[in-house]
């Protein structure tokens, strides 16, 4: 499975490039201590105990001091990679970092590939593939919700669920395989009723895990919220009010926004990605028409649509037409009556609209004065929390690769169920059960290939 240089001693910076107070360089492999010894001036490196810190100097091969550093030692197997590892904390000068890296390379190390430290940890049995991928998700998490899910997966909750499902299937698969050895005697070792019930139970668990991906994916990447409506309804003003900054150009001239503008905020740990779109209307302007088409596309892709209308000019018929379009695409939406600050006197427009639209989610706001924008944020948060409450599993899937294999496993289980109901021979049923086992094993890495590992870990940052 491994290339011939897979177990070389590797080195990489563990902190981002650029000037900083401190930079960390990681070395891992069986020659880590011998290589660092060549450029280390301090306590005898052979006498250094694991999990200890030491002050010393990095010197070049002419014994010239490059930097005063802290050296952290981790002897196998008590390290992240389960190999001998050293972390050198230098001053954060890009020149110093590059100089130390060059010396380590000259001393016998090689530059690590992206994700190679975590890949080694996985190959050495520290954790399974789901947990390894969760390391990358943890590094990339930008909200408390994404962090929470990544931590849950890194602690092995999802892995444990998959392993339990596989163990249940393996038991019956082995009985089916045993029947093949006694095919001439026409003996059944596997109780067909029990197997059918088990297949249906596992299918249900797999289905619920798969369904959680919709929620998990938006948690990981941010909930896409499209702001749509007619020109001059106040969409850009609303975006600025939500973000608390002048992100979009605001003008009384209709059709100012001609392209998609995106930005995000975090509300109580959930990231929302707001998308300001061009006003939707019929137009002969070629550029604006492209913007309108993009607005409709973003609307279809969004998890939540905010349909904004001007309470002063919008008619019930116009709003109901917009509702029909939104419901045609089966979109989750909120109707926003904007510009209530411009209503004059004892206007009955709001009460009229409330009565006409009483069966629809409706909020009245003034984006300009930021009136009731907080109510909108609370409703957005409530929608996402409602999704979470509707999940029939306590584990949330966030990885597209996991979703793909769950879907394949569900199909294989369905085929096995069909085979049992159709009283197909044991070898055909066993083939589908083996396929389900294979797909579940692909998730955790119990079944894997070098190409798959290369694809997964190549997306990690260098030094991790």
Order of alpha helices (4+ residues) and beta strands (2+ residues): beta-beta-alpha-beta-beta-beta-beta-alpha-beta-alpha-alpha-alpha-alpha-alpha-beta-alpha-beta-beta-alpha-beta-alpha-beta-alpha-beta-alpha-alpha-alpha-alpha
